[in-house]
Amino acid sequence: MTRKAKTAAAKAKSRRAAGKSDGTTVLLRQLALAAAAARAYAWLWEIGSDRLRWMTPPEGLLGPRPASGDYPDFREMVHPSDRSRFLASGRAALKALSRTRRAVPYECAFRLVRTDGEVRTCLARGRAEADRAGRPVRMIGVTVDVHGQAIERALRRRAESRLAAFLDLAADWFMETDASLRVRFVSESAQSRSPIAPADLLGRALWELPAVNLSQDDRARLRAQLENRESLRGLLLEVPPGGRWVSLSAEPASSASAAFSGYLVVARDLTPEVAARRAAEEANARLQIALDAAGALQWEADAAGALRVRGDASRVLGERSRVPAHIDELAELIHPEDAPRERLARIAALKGEAAQYAVEYRYRAARGWRRIFSLGRVTERDPASGRACGMAGVILDVTRMRETEARLAEFLSVTGEGIFYFTHADPLPVTMPREDQVERILATARLAQSNPAHARIYGVADPAALVGEPLERFGGREANRALVERFVRSNYRVENALWSETVAGDVRWFRGSIYGIVEDGELLGAWGLQRDVTEEERASQLLRVQRDLLSLAAQGADTDAFIRVMLEGAQALVPQTIPSFVLLDESGTRIAKSFGPGLDEDYHRAVTSLEIGPKAGSCGTAIWRRERVVVTDIDTDPLWEGGREVARARGLRACWSQPVMDSTGRVLGTFALYARAARGPSGWETAVVEALAPLAATAL
């Protein structure tokens, strides 16, 4: 190519480039003008240099220009929560451009953090362009501030949501009537909420709806009210079947031309509310009946102290007695000694320091002082301050009850009968299996009341000291089992029963009755009468043992059989001891045989090996002395030096031995009682020994 041709080609290329540049400039100018008219912001992103140029002044979008004069990188101004999505949308547009080599549209909504800290919602739209090789070179577009539109849409959605929620709370379903007052529309919620099928509602007038509580006159009045286009408020309909209750409210509606178009009807299923109101009315009626039957008054007090008393005041306070109308007036009628206690109880309830107001006081009636018990609680408190706004409760006249209790207390203090009352931590259902009832009573029964006679039985001076003690404190758990089983088996009523208990280490016999307190299918406790018949029972038992032994002697029973029966009888009479018997040989100088069901064979052999003498234990010494020998402590008494270890190994601590002699004074053997505690014999134990020893001499 000649120099002249090269120069012409260069000039042509320069003209083409200039033409292209002029076209882009014109396009950008037009875009800027259009953006300004649309209140948008035009921009050009030169991809190669990563430079963003604004064709429209961006201050309205980006905020005040910083002191340095330059805005931060636009990508850094995108809200952090939206930045990754914003960048991803740009990358996706460039990737599509590289693939297709044609201009690709771009759109992204995001939030922008202005330089003044305000957050705006924006929408960017544009297109990406590539060179002839398909490489992305620029992206041209506009950004629109849609923040106001976004807020408006959000508020509209919120308002619509709140309206829907409000309407859902205000009604269970809706209906519309036409101008002829017949139902033409029923909302979808009626399918699940209305006790009347929607198909049975459409085409009907409201006065034609099925309702068993509307008479013909009621329907006529309802029709006249609607035809007069009056508002309807809370019409209550009882809808069959099942006695469902529906509330209807209606307002006349108008068309765009202000002509009457029918009624807008709001309906609610009030069945639960009606049932609750009726239950409350029935409960109030039953309460009033109960108050009247109990001779009680119902009272209410407001925040100002005004009192309202309902019921027959003459029955509770007496004829012509003042009925206070204010708390201050009540305070004047309470006995001066009781007034401070009543005031403290009231203040504690008002402040919430006590769950209820419960106090007993003397009240000045027309004919003297009456004892009044008042029980109540706070019924309402101010939500903000927590201050009590009202109280309510009942008043009972307990004058006669207190007089009766005083007479009963006097009787209990002087009567010789032991009187007691046992209760449980929790009431006992009578439907519980009997075996479980027995175990519960044995485990949980506690003494709630005792009179002086009952306390003396257990060696206690003050009955109050026994209150709260478990059942096993009185005779032991297993000893009481038979009596409790009988109590449960006989439907909680035992009369003239005989039982034994171990009191202070001694077996005592009692006769008495026990009466259970059963209310509403639950055993609350049991009252009982208890009389100590130990002496009578012991005498009766001793007489039976003596009669049996005399019968054996008359029949000529052998010696071993007689002694065994005697020891068994003694064991029953004095169960806290171990009875024994030793026989002398014919020479009267050695022990031939030892008996005792509570002693082992090795012990019997040790006894028979002992020589009779002045220090031969209790039995050998009794034979030697020919008199009763009482050893109260085997561990320390010198009479037991030869047999102390043998006795100690078996837990024997005391022994009282009585010689058995014939009519000539010859010693035949000894009858003895061992004890597992270091002690002397009781009067009853001595009496048993003295009563049975002569019978043994007769038989031998």
Sequence and secondary structure as in RCSB ss.txt:
>XXXX:A:sequence
MTRKAKTAAAKAKSRRAAGKSDGTTVLLRQLALAAAAARAYAWLWEIGSDRLRWMTPPEGLLGPRPASGDYPDFR
EMVHPSDRSRFLASGRAALKALSRTRRAVPYECAFRLVRTDGEVRTCLARGRAEADRAGRPVRMIGVTVDVHGQA
IERALRRRAESRLAAFLDLAADWFMETDASLRVRFVSESAQSRSPIAPADLLGRALWELPAVNLSQDDRARLRAQ
LENRESLRGLLLEVPPGGRWVSLSAEPASSASAAFSGYLVVARDLTPEVAARRAAEEANARLQIALDAAGALQWE
ADAAGALRVRGDASRVLGERSRVPAHIDELAELIHPEDAPRERLARIAALKGEAAQYAVEYRYRAARGWRRIFSL
GRVTERDPASGRACGMAGVILDVTRMRETEARLAEFLSVTGEGIFYFTHADPLPVTMPREDQVERILATARLAQS
NPAHARIYGVADPAALVGEPLERFGGREANRALVERFVRSNYRVENALWSETVAGDVRWFRGSIYGIVEDGELLG
AWGLQRDVTEEERASQLLRVQRDLLSLAAQGADTDAFIRVMLEGAQALVPQTIPSFVLLDESGTRIAKSFGPGLD
EDYHRAVTSLEIGPKAGSCGTAIWRRERVVVTDIDTDPLWEGGREVARARGLRACWSQPVMDSTGRVLGTFALYA
RAARGPSGWETAVVEALAPLAATAL
>XXXX:A:secstr
  HHHHHHHHHHHHHHHHHHHHHHHHHHHHHHHHHHHTTEEEEEEETTTTEEEESS THHHH S  TTS    HH
HHB HHHHHHHHHHHHHHHHHHHHH S EEEEEEEEEE TTS EEEEEEEEEEEE TTS EEEEEEEEEE HHHH
HHHHHHHHHHHHHHHHHHHH SEEEEE TTSBEEEE TTHHHH SS HHHHTT BGGGS  TT  HHHHHHHHHH
HHTT  EEEEEEEETTTTEEEEEEEEEEE TTS EEEEEEEEEE HHHHHHHHHHHHHHHHHHHHHHHHTEEEEE
EETT BEEEES HHHHH TT    SBHHHHHHHB TTTHHHHHHHHHHHHHTSSSSEEEEEEEEETTEEEEEEEE
EEEEEE TTT  EEEEEEEEEE HHHHHHHHHHHHHHHH SSEEEEEEEEEEEETTS HHHHHHHHHHH EEEEE
 HHHHHHTT S GGGGTT BGGGTT HHHHHHHHHHHHHTTSEEEEEEEEEEETTEEEEEEEEEEEEEETTEEEE
EEEEEEE HHHHHHHHHHHHHHHHHHHHHHT  HHHHHHHHHHHHHHH TTSEEEEEEE TTSSBEEEEE TTS 
HHHHHHHHT B STTSHHHHHHHHHTS EEES TTT GGGTTTHHHHHHTT  EEEEEEEE TTS EEEEEEEEE
SSS    HHHHHHHHHHHHHHHHH 
